């Protein structure tokens, strides 16, 4: 496995583990992953990347 691919895998696993340890459910993590993919897709297309609001995604866990 290349160093870049291994680093990406380690980063993703670390991010996942931190989200789970913070109490996010698997469905919430899927939502986060979907948002990340949407942001990357918009960036690739050269569109303005808008920040989602908590009202737009009420299923996400709100920070205290």
N, CA, C, O and CB atoms as a CASP TS submission, in Angstrom:
PFRMAT TS
TARGET T0000
AUTHOR 0000-0000-0000
METHOD Language model
MODEL 1
PARENT N/A
ATOM      1  N   UNK     1       0.852  -1.174   0.000  1.00  0.00           N
ATOM      2  CA  UNK     1       0.000   0.000   0.000  1.00  0.00           C
ATOM      3  C   UNK     1       0.898   1.238   0.000  1.00  0.00           C
ATOM      4  O   UNK     1       1.870   1.302   0.753  1.00  0.00           O
ATOM      5  CB  UNK     1      -0.970  -0.002   1.229  1.00  0.00           C
ATOM      6  N   UNK     2       0.572   2.220  -0.845  1.00  0.00           N
ATOM      7  CA  UNK     2       1.387   3.428  -0.924  1.00  0.00           C
ATOM      8  C   UNK     2       1.259   4.235   0.358  1.00  0.00           C
ATOM      9  O   UNK     2       0.296   4.081   1.110  1.00  0.00           O
ATOM     10  CB  UNK     2       0.978   4.281  -2.136  1.00  0.00           C
ATOM     11  N   UNK     3       2.234   5.089   0.599  1.00  0.00           N
ATOM     12  CA  UNK     3       2.239   5.925   1.791  1.00  0.00           C
ATOM     13  C   UNK     3       1.019   6.850   1.811  1.00  0.00           C
ATOM     14  O   UNK     3       0.399   7.041   2.857  1.00  0.00           O
ATOM     15  CB  UNK     3       3.533   6.748   1.860  1.00  0.00           C
ATOM     16  N   UNK     4       0.675   7.426   0.644  1.00  0.00           N
ATOM     17  CA  UNK     4      -0.487   8.318   0.583  1.00  0.00           C
ATOM     18  C   UNK     4      -1.768   7.575   0.929  1.00  0.00           C
ATOM     19  O   UNK     4      -2.593   8.075   1.694  1.00  0.00           O
ATOM     20  CB  UNK     4      -0.609   8.947  -0.808  1.00  0.00           C
ATOM     21  N   UNK     5      -1.937   6.383   0.369  1.00  0.00           N
ATOM     22  CA  UNK     5      -3.151   5.618   0.640  1.00  0.00           C
ATOM     23  C   UNK     5      -3.201   5.191   2.104  1.00  0.00           C
ATOM     24  O   UNK     5      -4.262   5.215   2.727  1.00  0.00           O
ATOM     25  CB  UNK     5      -3.227   4.386  -0.277  1.00  0.00           C
ATOM     26  N   UNK     6      -2.061   4.806   2.643  1.00  0.00           N
ATOM     27  CA  UNK     6      -2.014   4.394   4.049  1.00  0.00           C
ATOM     28  C   UNK     6      -2.317   5.583   4.959  1.00  0.00           C
ATOM     29  O   UNK     6      -3.039   5.440   5.945  1.00  0.00           O
ATOM     30  CB  UNK     6      -0.630   3.789   4.396  1.00  0.00           C
ATOM     31  N   UNK     7      -1.770   6.754   4.636  1.00  0.00           N
ATOM     32  CA  UNK     7      -2.027   7.945   5.440  1.00  0.00           C
ATOM     33  C   UNK     7      -3.489   8.334   5.404  1.00  0.00           C
ATOM     34  O   UNK     7      -4.062   8.725   6.421  1.00  0.00           O
ATOM     35  CB  UNK     7      -1.174   9.102   4.960  1.00  0.00           C
ATOM     36  N   UNK     8      -4.097   8.225   4.224  1.00  0.00           N
ATOM     37  CA  UNK     8      -5.517   8.531   4.077  1.00  0.00           C
ATOM     38  C   UNK     8      -6.359   7.570   4.898  1.00  0.00           C
ATOM     39  O   UNK     8      -7.317   7.978   5.554  1.00  0.00           O
ATOM     40  CB  UNK     8      -5.933   8.473   2.604  1.00  0.00           C
ATOM     41  N   UNK     9      -6.004   6.303   4.860  1.00  0.00           N
ATOM     42  CA  UNK     9      -6.743   5.300   5.628  1.00  0.00           C
ATOM     43  C   UNK     9      -6.633   5.554   7.131  1.00  0.00           C
ATOM     44  O   UNK     9      -7.616   5.439   7.863  1.00  0.00           O
ATOM     45  CB  UNK     9      -6.229   3.896   5.296  1.00  0.00           C
ATOM     46  N   UNK    10      -5.429   5.900   7.580  1.00  0.00           N
ATOM     47  CA  UNK    10      -5.217   6.177   9.004  1.00  0.00           C
ATOM     48  C   UNK    10      -6.018   7.410   9.424  1.00  0.00           C
ATOM     49  O   UNK    10      -6.643   7.410  10.484  1.00  0.00           O
ATOM     50  CB  UNK    10      -3.708   6.383   9.304  1.00  0.00           C
ATOM     51  N   UNK    11      -6.002   8.453   8.604  1.00  0.00           N
ATOM     52  CA  UNK    11      -6.759   9.669   8.913  1.00  0.00           C
ATOM     53  C   UNK    11      -8.254   9.372   8.999  1.00  0.00           C
ATOM     54  O   UNK    11      -8.927   9.819   9.928  1.00  0.00           O
ATOM     55  CB  UNK    11      -6.496  10.752   7.852  1.00  0.00           C
ATOM     56  N   UNK    12      -8.772   8.618   8.030  1.00  0.00           N
ATOM     57  CA  UNK    12     -10.198   8.278   8.019  1.00  0.00           C
ATOM     58  C   UNK    12     -10.570   7.455   9.247  1.00  0.00           C
ATOM     59  O   UNK    12     -11.599   7.709   9.873  1.00  0.00           O
ATOM     60  CB  UNK    12     -10.559   7.506   6.739  1.00  0.00           C
ATOM     61  N   UNK    13      -9.750   6.479   9.593  1.00  0.00           N
ATOM     62  CA  UNK    13     -10.036   5.640  10.758  1.00  0.00           C
ATOM     63  C   UNK    13      -9.990   6.459  12.044  1.00  0.00           C
ATOM     64  O   UNK    13     -10.824   6.273  12.930  1.00  0.00           O
ATOM     65  CB  UNK    13      -9.039   4.476  10.839  1.00  0.00           C
ATOM     66  N   UNK    14      -9.019   7.364  12.146  1.00  0.00           N
ATOM     67  CA  UNK    14      -8.906   8.226  13.323  1.00  0.00           C
ATOM     68  C   UNK    14     -10.129   9.131  13.441  1.00  0.00           C
ATOM     69  O   UNK    14     -10.692   9.284  14.525  1.00  0.00           O
ATOM     70  CB  UNK    14      -7.619   9.072  13.254  1.00  0.00           C
ATOM     71  N   UNK    15     -10.540   9.734  12.315  1.00  0.00           N
ATOM     72  CA  UNK    15     -11.718  10.596  12.299  1.00  0.00           C
ATOM     73  C   UNK    15     -12.958   9.807  12.718  1.00  0.00           C
ATOM     74  O   UNK    15     -13.747  10.274  13.540  1.00  0.00           O
ATOM     75  CB  UNK    15     -11.921  11.214  10.898  1.00  0.00           C
ATOM     76  N   UNK    16     -13.125   8.621  12.157  1.00  0.00           N
ATOM     77  CA  UNK    16     -14.256   7.760  12.500  1.00  0.00           C
ATOM     78  C   UNK    16     -14.256   7.430  13.995  1.00  0.00           C
ATOM     79  O   UNK    16     -15.279   7.563  14.667  1.00  0.00           O
ATOM     80  CB  UNK    16     -14.214   6.464  11.669  1.00  0.00           C
ATOM     81  N   UNK    17     -13.114   7.004  14.502  1.00  0.00           N
ATOM     82  CA  UNK    17     -13.019   6.635  15.919  1.00  0.00           C
ATOM     83  C   UNK    17     -13.320   7.817  16.831  1.00  0.00           C
ATOM     84  O   UNK    17     -13.957   7.644  17.870  1.00  0.00           O
ATOM     85  CB  UNK    17     -11.631   6.084  16.231  1.00  0.00           C
ATOM     86  N   UNK    18     -12.876   9.010  16.462  1.00  0.00           N
ATOM     87  CA  UNK    18     -13.160  10.192  17.264  1.00  0.00           C
ATOM     88  C   UNK    18     -14.653  10.531  17.242  1.00  0.00           C
ATOM     89  O   UNK    18     -15.222  10.915  18.264  1.00  0.00           O
ATOM     90  CB  UNK    18     -12.340  11.382  16.759  1.00  0.00           C
ATOM     91  N   UNK    19     -15.274  10.389  16.085  1.00  0.00           N
ATOM     92  CA  UNK    19     -16.710  10.641  15.997  1.00  0.00           C
ATOM     93  C   UNK    19     -17.486   9.650  16.858  1.00  0.00           C
ATOM     94  O   UNK    19     -18.390  10.045  17.595  1.00  0.00           O
ATOM     95  CB  UNK    19     -17.183  10.559  14.539  1.00  0.00           C
ATOM     96  N   UNK    20     -17.143   8.375  16.771  1.00  0.00           N
ATOM     97  CA  UNK    20     -17.836   7.365  17.582  1.00  0.00           C
ATOM     98  C   UNK    20     -17.617   7.625  19.069  1.00  0.00           C
ATOM     99  O   UNK    20     -18.551   7.516  19.863  1.00  0.00           O
ATOM    100  CB  UNK    20     -17.350   5.947  17.216  1.00  0.00           C
ATOM    101  N   UNK    21     -16.385   7.970  19.448  1.00  0.00           N
ATOM    102  CA  UNK    21     -16.074   8.238  20.855  1.00  0.00           C
ATOM    103  C   UNK    21     -16.826   9.476  21.355  1.00  0.00           C
ATOM    104  O   UNK    21     -17.091   9.606  22.550  1.00  0.00           O
ATOM    105  CB  UNK    21     -14.554   8.428  21.042  1.00  0.00           C
ATOM    106  N   UNK    22     -17.166  10.379  20.437  1.00  0.00           N
ATOM    107  CA  UNK    22     -17.916  11.586  20.791  1.00  0.00           C
ATOM    108  C   UNK    22     -19.418  11.354  20.819  1.00  0.00           C
ATOM    109  O   UNK    22     -20.184  12.272  21.114  1.00  0.00           O
ATOM    110  CB  UNK    22     -17.597  12.694  19.819  1.00  0.00           C
ATOM    111  N   UNK    23     -19.845  10.133  20.515  1.00  0.00           N
ATOM    112  CA  UNK    23     -21.249   9.798  20.623  1.00  0.00           C
ATOM    113  C   UNK    23     -22.055   9.846  19.337  1.00  0.00           C
ATOM    114  O   UNK    23     -23.274   9.677  19.367  1.00  0.00           O
ATOM    115  CB  UNK    23     -21.859  10.685  21.576  1.00  0.00           C
ATOM    116  N   UNK    24     -21.399  10.072  18.212  1.00  0.00           N
ATOM    117  CA  UNK    24     -22.127  10.071  16.939  1.00  0.00           C
ATOM    118  C   UNK    24     -22.534   8.643  16.582  1.00  0.00           C
ATOM    119  O   UNK    24     -21.778   7.696  16.796  1.00  0.00           O
ATOM    120  CB  UNK    24     -21.262  10.692  15.805  1.00  0.00           C
ATOM    121  N   UNK    25     -23.739   8.507  16.036  1.00  0.00           N
ATOM    122  CA  UNK    25     -24.232   7.201  15.617  1.00  0.00           C
ATOM    123  C   UNK    25     -23.693   6.875  14.225  1.00  0.00           C
ATOM    124  O   UNK    25     -23.235   7.765  13.509  1.00  0.00           O
ATOM    125  CB  UNK    25     -25.783   7.167  15.627  1.00  0.00           C
ATOM    126  N   UNK    26     -23.748   5.599  13.846  1.00  0.00           N
ATOM    127  CA  UNK    26     -23.328   5.257  12.479  1.00  0.00           C
ATOM    128  C   UNK    26     -24.101   6.033  11.402  1.00  0.00           C
ATOM    129  O   UNK    26     -23.521   6.419  10.388  1.00  0.00           O
ATOM    130  CB  UNK    26     -23.505   3.764  12.250  1.00  0.00           C
ATOM    131  N   UNK    27     -25.390   6.261  11.613  1.00  0.00           N
ATOM    132  CA  UNK    27     -26.172   7.014  10.624  1.00  0.00           C
ATOM    133  C   UNK    27     -25.730   8.479  10.561  1.00  0.00           C
ATOM    134  O   UNK    27     -25.719   9.070   9.481  1.00  0.00           O
ATOM    135  CB  UNK    27     -27.672   6.934  10.959  1.00  0.00           C
ATOM    136  N   UNK    28     -25.373   9.059  11.680  1.00  0.00           N
ATOM    137  CA  UNK    28     -24.874  10.431  11.677  1.00  0.00           C
ATOM    138  C   UNK    28     -23.531  10.513  10.957  1.00  0.00           C
ATOM    139  O   UNK    28     -23.258  11.483  10.249  1.00  0.00           O
ATOM    140  CB  UNK    28     -24.741  10.960  13.116  1.00  0.00           C
ATOM    141  N   UNK    29     -22.697   9.498  11.139  1.00  0.00           N
ATOM    142  CA  UNK    29     -21.400   9.473  10.468  1.00  0.00           C
ATOM    143  C   UNK    29     -21.587   9.326   8.958  1.00  0.00           C
ATOM    144  O   UNK    29     -20.841   9.924   8.182  1.00  0.00           O
ATOM    145  CB  UNK    29     -20.525   8.323  11.018  1.00  0.00           C
ATOM    146  N   UNK    30     -22.560   8.549   8.543  1.00  0.00           N
ATOM    147  CA  UNK    30     -22.876   8.454   7.114  1.00  0.00           C
ATOM    148  C   UNK    30     -23.293   9.825   6.593  1.00  0.00           C
ATOM    149  O   UNK    30     -22.899  10.220   5.496  1.00  0.00           O
ATOM    150  CB  UNK    30     -24.001   7.408   6.860  1.00  0.00           C
ATOM    151  N   UNK    31     -24.084  10.547   7.373  1.00  0.00           N
ATOM    152  CA  UNK    31     -24.483  11.898   6.986  1.00  0.00           C
ATOM    153  C   UNK    31     -23.284  12.825   6.846  1.00  0.00           C
ATOM    154  O   UNK    31     -23.217  13.612   5.902  1.00  0.00           O
ATOM    155  CB  UNK    31     -25.456  12.467   8.001  1.00  0.00           C
ATOM    156  N   UNK    32     -22.349  12.740   7.764  1.00  0.00           N
ATOM    157  CA  UNK    32     -21.137  13.549   7.706  1.00  0.00           C
ATOM    158  C   UNK    32     -20.321  13.197   6.460  1.00  0.00           C
ATOM    159  O   UNK    32     -19.840  14.082   5.753  1.00  0.00           O
ATOM    160  CB  UNK    32     -20.291  13.347   8.980  1.00  0.00           C
ATOM    161  N   UNK    33     -20.172  11.901   6.201  1.00  0.00           N
ATOM    162  CA  UNK    33     -19.428  11.459   5.017  1.00  0.00           C
ATOM    163  C   UNK    33     -20.090  11.963   3.736  1.00  0.00           C
ATOM    164  O   UNK    33     -19.407  12.365   2.794  1.00  0.00           O
ATOM    165  CB  UNK    33     -19.326   9.922   4.990  1.00  0.00           C
ATOM    166  N   UNK    34     -21.415  11.941   3.708  1.00  0.00           N
ATOM    167  CA  UNK    34     -22.155  12.436   2.547  1.00  0.00           C
ATOM    168  C   UNK    34     -21.908  13.927   2.359  1.00  0.00           C
ATOM    169  O   UNK    34     -21.690  14.391   1.240  1.00  0.00           O
ATOM    170  CB  UNK    34     -23.664  12.160   2.705  1.00  0.00           C
ATOM    171  N   UNK    35     -21.943  14.674   3.461  1.00  0.00           N
ATOM    172  CA  UNK    35     -21.673  16.115   3.382  1.00  0.00           C
ATOM    173  C   UNK    35     -20.257  16.371   2.864  1.00  0.00           C
ATOM    174  O   UNK    35     -20.054  17.254   2.031  1.00  0.00           O
ATOM    175  CB  UNK    35     -21.863  16.779   4.766  1.00  0.00           C
ATOM    176  N   UNK    36     -19.287  15.612   3.347  1.00  0.00           N
ATOM    177  CA  UNK    36     -17.911  15.774   2.873  1.00  0.00           C
ATOM    178  C   UNK    36     -17.808  15.505   1.373  1.00  0.00           C
ATOM    179  O   UNK    36     -17.149  16.250   0.647  1.00  0.00           O
ATOM    180  CB  UNK    36     -16.969  14.838   3.640  1.00  0.00           C
ATOM    181  N   UNK    37     -18.455  14.449   0.917  1.00  0.00           N
ATOM    182  CA  UNK    37     -18.444  14.147  -0.519  1.00  0.00           C
ATOM    183  C   UNK    37     -19.111  15.257  -1.321  1.00  0.00           C
ATOM    184  O   UNK    37     -18.632  15.618  -2.396  1.00  0.00           O
ATOM    185  CB  UNK    37     -19.146  12.812  -0.791  1.00  0.00           C
ATOM    186  N   UNK    38     -20.207  15.798  -0.810  1.00  0.00           N
ATOM    187  CA  UNK    38     -20.873  16.911  -1.482  1.00  0.00           C
ATOM    188  C   UNK    38     -19.957  18.123  -1.578  1.00  0.00           C
ATOM    189  O   UNK    38     -19.897  18.772  -2.622  1.00  0.00           O
ATOM    190  CB  UNK    38     -22.158  17.283  -0.747  1.00  0.00           C
ATOM    191  N   UNK    39     -19.245  18.434  -0.503  1.00  0.00           N
ATOM    192  CA  UNK    39     -18.338  19.569  -0.500  1.00  0.00           C
ATOM    193  C   UNK    39     -17.197  19.378  -1.500  1.00  0.00           C
ATOM    194  O   UNK    39     -16.831  20.310  -2.215  1.00  0.00           O
ATOM    195  CB  UNK    39     -17.780  19.788   0.898  1.00  0.00           C
ATOM    196  N   UNK    40     -16.644  18.185  -1.546  1.00  0.00           N
ATOM    197  CA  UNK    40     -15.569  17.902  -2.498  1.00  0.00           C
ATOM    198  C   UNK    40     -16.087  18.002  -3.929  1.00  0.00           C
ATOM    199  O   UNK    40     -15.414  18.558  -4.797  1.00  0.00           O
ATOM    200  CB  UNK    40     -14.970  16.503  -2.243  1.00  0.00           C
ATOM    201  N   UNK    41     -17.276  17.468  -4.178  1.00  0.00           N
ATOM    202  CA  UNK    41     -17.868  17.524  -5.508  1.00  0.00           C
ATOM    203  C   UNK    41     -18.081  18.969  -5.942  1.00  0.00           C
ATOM    204  O   UNK    41     -17.767  19.330  -7.077  1.00  0.00           O
ATOM    205  CB  UNK    41     -19.196  16.761  -5.538  1.00  0.00           C
ATOM    206  N   UNK    42     -18.613  19.800  -5.042  1.00  0.00           N
ATOM    207  CA  UNK    42     -18.823  21.208  -5.349  1.00  0.00           C
ATOM    208  C   UNK    42     -17.499  21.910  -5.610  1.00  0.00           C
ATOM    209  O   UNK    42     -17.396  22.741  -6.513  1.00  0.00           O
ATOM    210  CB  UNK    42     -19.570  21.898  -4.209  1.00  0.00           C
ATOM    211  N   UNK    43     -16.488  21.573  -4.820  1.00  0.00           N
ATOM    212  CA  UNK    43     -15.174  22.185  -4.987  1.00  0.00           C
ATOM    213  C   UNK    43     -14.576  21.825  -6.347  1.00  0.00           C
ATOM    214  O   UNK    43     -13.999  22.673  -7.027  1.00  0.00           O
ATOM    215  CB  UNK    43     -14.230  21.745  -3.858  1.00  0.00           C
ATOM    216  N   UNK    44     -14.721  20.565  -6.729  1.00  0.00           N
ATOM    217  CA  UNK    44     -14.200  20.123  -8.016  1.00  0.00           C
ATOM    218  C   UNK    44     -14.909  20.838  -9.157  1.00  0.00           C
ATOM    219  O   UNK    44     -14.288  21.198 -10.158  1.00  0.00           O
ATOM    220  CB  UNK    44     -14.351  18.607  -8.165  1.00  0.00           C
ATOM    221  N   UNK    45     -16.201  21.040  -9.002  1.00  0.00           N
ATOM    222  CA  UNK    45     -16.984  21.738 -10.033  1.00  0.00           C
ATOM    223  C   UNK    45     -16.679  23.232 -10.061  1.00  0.00           C
ATOM    224  O   UNK    45     -17.049  23.916 -11.015  1.00  0.00           O
ATOM    225  CB  UNK    45     -18.480  21.523  -9.797  1.00  0.00           C
ATOM    226  N   UNK    46     -16.015  23.747  -9.036  1.00  0.00           N
ATOM    227  CA  UNK    46     -15.688  25.156  -8.975  1.00  0.00           C
ATOM    228  C   UNK    46     -16.809  26.028  -8.475  1.00  0.00           C
ATOM    229  O   UNK    46     -16.787  27.244  -8.664  1.00  0.00           O
ATOM    230  CB  UNK    46     -15.277  25.620 -10.298  1.00  0.00           C
ATOM    231  N   UNK    47     -17.786  25.423  -7.839  1.00  0.00           N
ATOM    232  CA  UNK    47     -18.899  26.181  -7.293  1.00  0.00           C
ATOM    233  C   UNK    47     -18.520  26.715  -5.916  1.00  0.00           C
ATOM    234  O   UNK    47     -17.569  26.245  -5.292  1.00  0.00           O
ATOM    235  CB  UNK    47     -20.173  25.309  -7.213  1.00  0.00           C
ATOM    236  N   UNK    48     -19.276  27.699  -5.459  1.00  0.00           N
ATOM    237  CA  UNK    48     -19.086  28.186  -4.099  1.00  0.00           C
ATOM    238  C   UNK    48     -19.544  27.121  -3.133  1.00  0.00           C
ATOM    239  O   UNK    48     -20.604  26.523  -3.316  1.00  0.00           O
ATOM    240  CB  UNK    48     -19.850  29.509  -3.860  1.00  0.00           C
ATOM    241  N   UNK    49     -18.755  26.882  -2.111  1.00  0.00           N
ATOM    242  CA  UNK    49     -19.088  25.879  -1.111  1.00  0.00           C
ATOM    243  C   UNK    49     -19.806  26.572   0.033  1.00  0.00           C
ATOM    244  O   UNK    49     -19.212  27.369   0.760  1.00  0.00           O
ATOM    245  CB  UNK    49     -17.818  25.132  -0.608  1.00  0.00           C
ATOM    246  N   UNK    50     -21.085  26.264   0.189  1.00  0.00           N
ATOM    247  CA  UNK    50     -21.892  26.859   1.257  1.00  0.00           C
ATOM    248  C   UNK    50     -21.792  26.010   2.510  1.00  0.00           C
ATOM    249  O   UNK    50     -21.687  24.786   2.433  1.00  0.00           O
ATOM    250  CB  UNK    50     -23.368  27.004   0.822  1.00  0.00           C
ATOM    251  N   UNK    51     -21.825  26.651   3.645  1.00  0.00           N
ATOM    252  CA  UNK    51     -21.797  25.949   4.918  1.00  0.00           C
ATOM    253  C   UNK    51     -23.211  25.506   5.285  1.00  0.00           C
ATOM    254  O   UNK    51     -24.120  26.334   5.333  1.00  0.00           O
ATOM    255  CB  UNK    51     -21.195  26.844   6.030  1.00  0.00           C
ATOM    256  N   UNK    52     -23.413  24.203   5.546  1.00  0.00           N
ATOM    257  CA  UNK    52     -24.750  23.753   5.944  1.00  0.00           C
ATOM    258  C   UNK    52     -25.094  24.280   7.336  1.00  0.00           C
ATOM    259  O   UNK    52     -24.219  24.436   8.188  1.00  0.00           O
ATOM    260  CB  UNK    52     -24.836  22.208   5.918  1.00  0.00           C
ATOM    261  N   UNK    53     -26.348  24.544   7.546  1.00  0.00           N
ATOM    262  CA  UNK    53     -26.796  25.008   8.855  1.00  0.00           C
ATOM    263  C   UNK    53     -27.379  23.831   9.626  1.00  0.00           C
ATOM    264  O   UNK    53     -27.720  22.800   9.046  1.00  0.00           O
ATOM    265  CB  UNK    53     -27.842  26.152   8.717  1.00  0.00           C
ATOM    266  N   UNK    54     -27.487  23.996  10.933  1.00  0.00           N
ATOM    267  CA  UNK    54     -28.070  22.923  11.748  1.00  0.00           C
ATOM    268  C   UNK    54     -29.537  22.725  11.388  1.00  0.00           C
ATOM    269  O   UNK    54     -30.064  21.623  11.539  1.00  0.00           O
ATOM    270  CB  UNK    54     -27.926  23.240  13.256  1.00  0.00           C
ATOM    271  N   UNK    55     -30.210  23.784  10.911  1.00  0.00           N
ATOM    272  CA  UNK    55     -31.601  23.655  10.505  1.00  0.00           C
ATOM    273  C   UNK    55     -31.723  22.792   9.254  1.00  0.00           C
ATOM    274  O   UNK    55     -32.714  22.082   9.079  1.00  0.00           O
ATOM    275  CB  UNK    55     -32.214  25.034  10.260  1.00  0.00           C
ATOM    276  N   UNK    56     -30.716  22.853   8.386  1.00  0.00           N
ATOM    277  CA  UNK    56     -30.745  22.069   7.159  1.00  0.00           C
ATOM    278  C   UNK    56     -30.516  20.588   7.451  1.00  0.00           C
ATOM    279  O   UNK    56     -30.965  19.735   6.685  1.00  0.00           O
ATOM    280  CB  UNK    56     -29.693  22.583   6.174  1.00  0.00           C
ATOM    281  N   UNK    57     -29.840  20.275   8.525  1.00  0.00           N
ATOM    282  CA  UNK    57     -29.529  18.897   8.901  1.00  0.00           C
ATOM    283  C   UNK    57     -29.881  18.663  10.361  1.00  0.00           C
ATOM    284  O   UNK    57     -28.981  18.475  11.181  1.00  0.00           O
ATOM    285  CB  UNK    57     -28.041  18.583   8.649  1.00  0.00           C
ATOM    286  N   UNK    58     -31.160  18.668  10.709  1.00  0.00           N
ATOM    287  CA  UNK    58     -31.532  18.540  12.124  1.00  0.00           C
ATOM    288  C   UNK    58     -31.168  17.193  12.733  1.00  0.00           C
ATOM    289  O   UNK    58     -31.134  17.071  13.958  1.00  0.00           O
ATOM    290  CB  UNK    58     -33.005  18.764  12.280  1.00  0.00           C
ATOM    291  N   UNK    59     -30.893  16.167  11.906  1.00  0.00           N
ATOM    292  CA  UNK    59     -30.571  14.860  12.457  1.00  0.00           C
ATOM    293  C   UNK    59     -29.168  14.800  13.035  1.00  0.00           C
ATOM    294  O   UNK    59     -28.832  13.853  13.746  1.00  0.00           O
ATOM    295  CB  UNK    59     -30.726  13.808  11.400  1.00  0.00           C
ATOM    296  N   UNK    60     -28.327  15.818  12.734  1.00  0.00           N
ATOM    297  CA  UNK    60     -26.981  15.825  13.275  1.00  0.00           C
ATOM    298  C   UNK    60     -26.991  16.219  14.741  1.00  0.00           C
ATOM    299  O   UNK    60     -27.813  17.024  15.178  1.00  0.00           O
ATOM    300  CB  UNK    60     -26.093  16.767  12.482  1.00  0.00           C
ATOM    301  N   UNK    61     -26.086  15.653  15.473  1.00  0.00           N
ATOM    302  CA  UNK    61     -25.955  15.951  16.880  1.00  0.00           C
ATOM    303  C   UNK    61     -25.440  17.376  17.047  1.00  0.00           C
ATOM    304  O   UNK    61     -24.410  17.740  16.481  1.00  0.00           O
ATOM    305  CB  UNK    61     -25.020  14.940  17.571  1.00  0.00           C
ATOM    306  N   UNK    62     -26.146  18.165  17.810  1.00  0.00           N
ATOM    307  CA  UNK    62     -25.748  19.551  18.040  1.00  0.00           C
ATOM    308  C   UNK    62     -24.756  19.595  19.194  1.00  0.00           C
ATOM    309  O   UNK    62     -24.912  18.902  20.200  1.00  0.00           O
ATOM    310  CB  UNK    62     -26.985  20.449  18.338  1.00  0.00           C
ATOM    311  N   UNK    63     -23.734  20.425  19.022  1.00  0.00           N
ATOM    312  CA  UNK    63     -22.708  20.587  20.067  1.00  0.00           C
ATOM    313  C   UNK    63     -23.251  21.437  21.194  1.00  0.00           C
ATOM    314  O   UNK    63     -24.053  22.345  20.977  1.00  0.00           O
ATOM    315  CB  UNK    63     -21.420  21.226  19.491  1.00  0.00           C
ATOM    316  N   UNK    64     -22.814  21.138  22.379  1.00  0.00           N
ATOM    317  CA  UNK    64     -23.253  21.893  23.562  1.00  0.00           C
ATOM    318  C   UNK    64     -22.450  23.162  23.716  1.00  0.00           C
ATOM    319  O   UNK    64     -22.677  23.926  24.654  1.00  0.00           O
ATOM    320  CB  UNK    64     -23.129  21.042  24.830  1.00  0.00           C
TER
END
